[in-house]
């Protein structure tokens, strides 16, 4: 154990040098760090919400809205499927609720109810059917509802992640909490209101033709033609209070969906220099868009975002390039946010903010100062204890402890892990654990010296016989830390990360670095007794 080959010496020194190399950017201010050449590491430790300040949001996914939308779509499919009954002079009435679709058949003949039931169940699988007299109702069964709910939550988390990433927020925490909630922590966010606006919009864009029958006046009086909907202008809503809102009567059928968009960018209209959003469809969406515009030249075409008509231009000529522009009295900030929302994709359901907390940077600075003070006090006390109790060997252990702190900082920086207040607690705990292995070795060496061994023999026996105990103790702690990281969340993960890093680096510094210093001292001094 007191022999070190050249490759081991080189490996240990290389790891130490790399540790200082990757930890060094944390000593620089951000501007100086950004100005360094590209070949020099730039990564600094990411501070968590409790240290840097920022926003904490708890969001609820309105799954009921998704189910209601699916039921509405189911009703439209059933309406199309039942049209042949009109040709057979079978009279019926269709009603669409939030959870089920019902059909009342007037004076059904033989086999009529069975025919209606077959048409309704053929639209989608996983439907429950209820027949009561002349009434047939269908609704999604429990399995289908669970699948819709799971899909809505997963898709919402992904869309939230895309929108937050587009804002440039570093190391956000986005995770599911409970059945229908999303926990969102945004360190360093200086404009939480903008984030809430981005998350509060579903951003579901669709393209519709105008309703061929009826009028806006009749629709306002409550006479909306079947298959049509009365929508307000988004520009009128933005200018609330500036006159009567403008309304449009559009067909419910979605001609082209916004999920076919592959890009959206804020730009300016060439003739008027007004802010607009340019968009581009994928191949399938571009073909559908071209076919619709070709077949409806000189007809108005409504662009709808979250049930509001952004604009309804008249199609002057077929648009075959798969791209276009959205205008509507936007400001530059409006186009930037709208383009961001369209690129990130539409939320499957609205999000409701259940809880909001803002952590100021002052509180984070206080936490950092308290953590630094606790770490410094712990480090000084441990160093004093080791030097007083173990003399020169205690000094070696203290040097290794300092290197251990540098290696933890280097790992946090290189892997871009987030340091939280519990993470600082993990580092303070690591300070005590880091010298624990050295204490075991040094006490074992003392026992061997008392047994009459020579210095080299005592040191060799101390390291070899204490190794098993050191590995067992650190391995069990590592397993516990890994379990905390796997099943914990938020602060628990932050504590587990620094604890895992601390265990790994302390094993290296105690078994390899301290032993290297002891071996170098033995070869140089050739001691006749161990100063321990």
Secondary structure as the mmCIF struct_conf table of DSSP 4:
data_model
#
loop_
_struct_conf.conf_type_id
_struct_conf.id
_struct_conf.beg_label_comp_id
_struct_conf.beg_label_asym_id
_struct_conf.beg_label_seq_id
_struct_conf.end_label_comp_id
_struct_conf.end_label_asym_id
_struct_conf.end_label_seq_id
HELX_RH_AL_P HELX_RH_AL_P1 UNK A 6 UNK A 23
HELX_RH_3T_P HELX_RH_3T_P1 UNK A 24 UNK A 27
BEND BEND1 UNK A 28 UNK A 28
HELX_RH_AL_P HELX_RH_AL_P2 UNK A 30 UNK A 34
TURN_TY1_P TURN_TY1_P1 UNK A 35 UNK A 35
BEND BEND2 UNK A 36 UNK A 36
TURN_TY1_P TURN_TY1_P2 UNK A 38 UNK A 39
BEND BEND3 UNK A 40 UNK A 40
HELX_LH_PP_P HELX_LH_PP_P1 UNK A 45 UNK A 45
STRN STRN1 UNK A 46 UNK A 47
HELX_RH_AL_P HELX_RH_AL_P3 UNK A 49 UNK A 52
STRN STRN2 UNK A 54 UNK A 61
HELX_RH_AL_P HELX_RH_AL_P4 UNK A 63 UNK A 87
TURN_TY1_P TURN_TY1_P3 UNK A 88 UNK A 89
STRN STRN3 UNK A 92 UNK A 96
BEND BEND4 UNK A 98 UNK A 99
STRN STRN4 UNK A 100 UNK A 105
BEND BEND5 UNK A 106 UNK A 107
TURN_TY1_P TURN_TY1_P4 UNK A 110 UNK A 111
HELX_RH_AL_P HELX_RH_AL_P5 UNK A 112 UNK A 121
TURN_TY1_P TURN_TY1_P5 UNK A 122 UNK A 123
BEND BEND6 UNK A 124 UNK A 126
STRN STRN5 UNK A 127 UNK A 132
TURN_TY1_P TURN_TY1_P6 UNK A 133 UNK A 134
STRN STRN6 UNK A 135 UNK A 140
HELX_RH_AL_P HELX_RH_AL_P6 UNK A 142 UNK A 166
TURN_TY1_P TURN_TY1_P7 UNK A 167 UNK A 168
BEND BEND7 UNK A 170 UNK A 171
STRN STRN7 UNK A 173 UNK A 177
TURN_TY1_P TURN_TY1_P8 UNK A 178 UNK A 180
STRN STRN8 UNK A 181 UNK A 187
TURN_TY1_P TURN_TY1_P9 UNK A 188 UNK A 188
BEND BEND8 UNK A 190 UNK A 190
HELX_RH_AL_P HELX_RH_AL_P7 UNK A 192 UNK A 200
STRN STRN9 UNK A 205 UNK A 209
STRN STRN10 UNK A 210 UNK A 210
HELX_LH_PP_P HELX_LH_PP_P2 UNK A 211 UNK A 211
BEND BEND9 UNK A 212 UNK A 214
HELX_RH_AL_P HELX_RH_AL_P8 UNK A 216 UNK A 220
TURN_TY1_P TURN_TY1_P10 UNK A 221 UNK A 222
HELX_LH_PP_P HELX_LH_PP_P3 UNK A 224 UNK A 225
TURN_TY1_P TURN_TY1_P11 UNK A 226 UNK A 227
STRN STRN11 UNK A 228 UNK A 233
HELX_RH_AL_P HELX_RH_AL_P9 UNK A 234 UNK A 238
TURN_TY1_P TURN_TY1_P12 UNK A 239 UNK A 241
BEND BEND10 UNK A 242 UNK A 244
HELX_LH_PP_P HELX_LH_PP_P4 UNK A 245 UNK A 246
STRN STRN12 UNK A 247 UNK A 251
BEND BEND11 UNK A 252 UNK A 253
BEND BEND12 UNK A 255 UNK A 255
STRN STRN13 UNK A 256 UNK A 257
HELX_RH_3T_P HELX_RH_3T_P2 UNK A 258 UNK A 260
STRN STRN14 UNK A 261 UNK A 268
TURN_TY1_P TURN_TY1_P13 UNK A 270 UNK A 272
STRN STRN15 UNK A 275 UNK A 281
HELX_RH_AL_P HELX_RH_AL_P10 UNK A 283 UNK A 295
TURN_TY1_P TURN_TY1_P14 UNK A 296 UNK A 298
BEND BEND13 UNK A 299 UNK A 299
STRN STRN16 UNK A 300 UNK A 305
TURN_TY1_P TURN_TY1_P15 UNK A 306 UNK A 307
STRN STRN17 UNK A 308 UNK A 314
BEND BEND14 UNK A 317 UNK A 317
BEND BEND15 UNK A 321 UNK A 322
STRN STRN18 UNK A 323 UNK A 326
BEND BEND16 UNK A 328 UNK A 329
HELX_RH_AL_P HELX_RH_AL_P11 UNK A 332 UNK A 344
BEND BEND17 UNK A 348 UNK A 349
STRN STRN19 UNK A 351 UNK A 359
HELX_RH_AL_P HELX_RH_AL_P12 UNK A 361 UNK A 414
TURN_TY1_P TURN_TY1_P16 UNK A 415 UNK A 416
HELX_LH_PP_P HELX_LH_PP_P5 UNK A 417 UNK A 417
STRN STRN20 UNK A 418 UNK A 419
HELX_RH_AL_P HELX_RH_AL_P13 UNK A 421 UNK A 434
TURN_TY1_P TURN_TY1_P17 UNK A 435 UNK A 435
HELX_RH_AL_P HELX_RH_AL_P14 UNK A 436 UNK A 450
TURN_TY1_P TURN_TY1_P18 UNK A 451 UNK A 452
HELX_RH_AL_P HELX_RH_AL_P15 UNK A 455 UNK A 487
TURN_TY1_P TURN_TY1_P19 UNK A 490 UNK A 490
HELX_RH_AL_P HELX_RH_AL_P16 UNK A 491 UNK A 508
HELX_RH_PI_P HELX_RH_PI_P1 UNK A 509 UNK A 513
HELX_RH_AL_P HELX_RH_AL_P17 UNK A 514 UNK A 525
BEND BEND18 UNK A 528 UNK A 529
#
